[in-house]
Amino acid sequence: MTRQEAYIRASKYYLDAPLPEHWEDYVNGALDLFIHIHTWGPFEDYSTKEVWELISKLASEFESL
């Protein structure tokens, strides 16, 4: 699994829409805005940074499989 695939897959656990295919190309806070808008209900009280950290940790686990 590629890094990009791992992050998209992990995002499905925390967002109500998966990260777009080219999420790595987002600039000027566009990724933060996407995460903020699409944070899934149970994680609404988490900051964008906290949600991103959760996605990153799970993506790392997926990459190691």
C-alpha positions in Angstrom: 0.0 0.0 0.0 1.4 3.4 -0.9 1.6 6.3 1.5 -1.2 8.1 -0.4 -3.5 5.0 -0.3 -2.8 4.5 3.4 -3.8 8.1 4.2 -6.9 8.0 2.1 -7.9 4.7 3.7 -7.2 6.0 7.3 -9.1 9.2 6.6 -12.3 7.1 6.2 -12.2 6.3 9.9 -12.3 10.0 11.0 -13.9 12.0 8.2 -17.3 11.8 6.5 -15.5 11.9 3.1 -12.2 10.3 2.3 -9.2 12.5 1.5 -9.1 13.3 -2.2 -6.7 11.3 -4.4 -4.3 14.3 -4.7 -4.5 15.5 -1.1 -0.7 15.9 -1.0 -1.0 18.7 -3.5 -3.3 20.9 -1.3 -1.7 24.2 -0.4 -2.4 27.2 1.8 -4.4 25.4 4.5 -6.7 23.7 2.0 -6.0 20.3 3.6 -6.8 21.7 7.1 -10.0 23.2 5.7 -11.0 19.9 4.1 -10.4 18.1 7.4 -12.3 20.7 9.4 -15.3 20.5 7.1 -15.4 16.7 6.9 -14.6 15.7 10.4 -17.0 12.9 11.3 -19.4 13.5 14.2 -17.7 11.6 17.0 -14.6 13.7 16.4 -16.2 17.1 16.1 -14.7 18.3 19.3 -11.2 17.4 18.2 -9.0 20.1 16.6 -8.0 19.7 13.0 -4.4 19.0 14.2 -5.7 16.2 16.4 -7.7 14.6 13.7 -4.8 14.8 11.3 -2.6 13.1 14.0 -5.1 10.3 14.3 -5.2 9.8 10.5 -1.4 9.9 10.3 -1.0 7.2 13.1 -3.5 4.9 11.5 -2.0 5.4 8.0 1.4 4.5 9.4 -0.1 1.2 10.7 -1.6 0.5 7.3 1.7 1.2 5.6 3.4 -1.3 7.8 1.1 -4.2 6.9 
